[in-house]
């Protein structure tokens, strides 16, 4: 039987990358492929500018089991824009801060979040499942659910399991004791590979260049798995 590394992501708040504009940072309903690979890379100590290591992460196949996507809510931020003529090239955040002027424009921006999130994640398709498990147990960099303001509320509890199918593997994730959710009854499962019945969506969450935040499109396979109760 195939092997998977499975783990749990639970947090009081989460934010999942979606198409974003300058003034709006939307959130999807589950962690994108780029978010999962970024979290795994952070746990393993992979930096954004390490192109070779980032390329190594791209070989993992990813699936997410949505157990609780929570309630959507929005936060507001104010930012100041700096005229490009005043910024040196290449620009840094320090350059921008030093260039600020009291007369520069102030904008209101939107940040979307979801509350009380719980997800199961499965990785497979490469050698090194045990190394990923150990990294998730003792992460090099602090993991969070999308943004640094969204810390996890429980350990990720990674495990390497054998299962006859991806759905069976995701059903074995460890649920935090304060969460009353049955991992056998996900709201949906989103996978890099076909799941049988279901539908397909195009998501722009395939990491292309982490340093410049470039992402490409991919096809994600989505289904709502049947449960024993559904067949009665």
N, C-alpha and C positions, 0 to 999 in steps of 0.2 A: 504494500500500500504506500501511496505517496506520503511524504513528510512535510509538515508545515511548522512554522513558528507562529504561535498565536499569542495575543496579548490584549489587554483591556485599556481603553481610554475613557476615563470618567472625570468630569470637572463641573464646577458650578457655573462656569461660563466657557463658551468656546466661540471661535471665529474661524470660518473655513473659506479659503480663497475662492473667489469667483471673479468674473469679469469686473474690472475696476476702472473708474475714471479718476480724474484729478481730485474731485471733491467728494467722491463716494467710494467707500470700501464695503462692498456687499459681502454677504456670507452665504455659502451654500448650506445644504442640510446635513452633510457629512464631510469628514476630512478628505480632501482631495488626494490624489496619488502623490502630488508634489509635497503635500503636508506630511504624509506618512513617511515618505523617503527622507524628507528633511529631518523629521524627528528621529528616525533610525540613525541617520548620519550624525546628528548631534550627539546621540547616545554613544556612538562609536568614536567620537572625537574628530569627525570629518569637518573640515572648514570649507566655507563657501568657495574660496579661491583655489582649492585643491581639485583641479579639473579631473585628474586621473581617478581620484577616490570617488568623486561625484559620478563619474562615468561608470564606475563599478557598482554604484547603488542602482543605476538604471536597469540592471539586469534582473532585479527582483520583480516578481509578479505580486500584485496587491489586491486584496479584497477587504471590504469593510461591511460589517454587519451593523445596521442601524437599530439600536435597542431603545434609545430615547433621544430624540432630536431637540427636545425642550421647546421653549417659547422664544419667538424672535423678539428682539428689542433693539433699540438704537441709542447710541451715545453721540454727543457732539463735541468737536474739537475746534479750536480756533488756530489758524496758522497765518503767518505772514509770508507774502510772496516777495522775492527779491528780483529786481530787474536783471535780466541775463547779462546786460552790458557791464554790470558791476561785479560779475563773478569771473574769477580766473579759471582757466582750463588747464588741467582737469580740476573740477570743483570738488570741494569737500564740505561736509557739514560745518566745519569750523569756519571755512571761507564764507559760507552763507551767513552764519551768525555774526561774524565780524562786519559784514556788509549791510546789516539791517539798519534801517533808518526809521525814525518815528513816522515818516510820511508814507512808508511802504503799505501796500494794501493788506488788510486783514480779511481772511475768508473763514466762513464756517464750513466745516467738513463733517461728513457723516461716517460713523463706524457701526456696522451691523454685527450683532452677536446672537447667540442662542444660549438659553439658560438650561441647567440641569441636563447635561449631555452624557450619554453612555454609548460607547461603540465597542464592538469587537473587531480585531484586525488579524488578518492572516497573511503571511509572506511565504513564498515558495519560489522554486525555479532556479536556485543557485546553490553552490556549496557554501557552507558556513552558517548553517542554522544555529548551531550551538554558540558561535561567536556573537551572533545577533542577540540571542537569549541572554547571554552574560552581560552584554552591553546595556540592554534594557533593564537588567536588574541593578547594574551599577553604572548609570550614565555618566559620561564625561562632562557634558554640558547639561544644564537644567532643562528638562523637558516641559513643554507647555502645549496647550491645545489651541494652536493657531497664532496667538499673540502672547507677549510676555505678561500681559495682565490677566491671563487665563491659566493659572497653575492647575495641575492635576489634583484631584481630591483623594486619590488612592494609588497605591503602587500598580504598575502595569501588569504585574503577575505573569511574565512571559513563560511559555512552555513550548517544548518541541513535542509534537504529537504525530501519530500516524492515523490516517482516516481514509475511508473509502471515497469520500467526496469533500469538496470545499465546504459545503453546508454542514456536514458532520463535524469537520474540524472547528468551524466557528461556534458550533453549539457547545464546545468544551471549554470556552473561555471562563475565567474566574470572575464572578460578579462580586463587587464590594459588599460587605455585610449590611450596609445601610441603604442599599438599592434593591427594591423589590421588582426585579425583572427576570423573566425566564429567557435565557439565551437560546432556547429552542424555538422561540416565537419572535423573531426579529420583524421589525416593520418592513424592512427590505434588505437586500444584499446587493452591493455594487462591486463588480469584479472586473479585472483586466481581461479575463477569459470568459467564454460563453458559459451560461449556467442552465441551459435548456430553455424552458418557457420563460418569457419575460419580454423586455424591450431593450433598445439601445439608445444611448444618448452620446452626444459629442461634447466633451469637456476639454477646456484649454488648461490642462494641469500636468502636462508632460514636461519635466524640467529640461530646458535646452541650455541655458547659461545662468547659473546661480548668481554670479557676480553682477550681471546686468538685469536680473529678474526677467528673463525671457522664458516663455512657456509655449509649447506647441499643442496642437489638438490631438485627441485620441478618442477612440470609441470605448465607452464603458458599458458593460452588460449589467442590467438591473433586473431583479426578479423579487417577487414576494413568495418565499418558500412555503409550501404546504405543510401543515402540521397534522399529527394524528387526529386531532379533533375535527379538522376540516374534512376528513374523509369519512367521518361517522354519519 
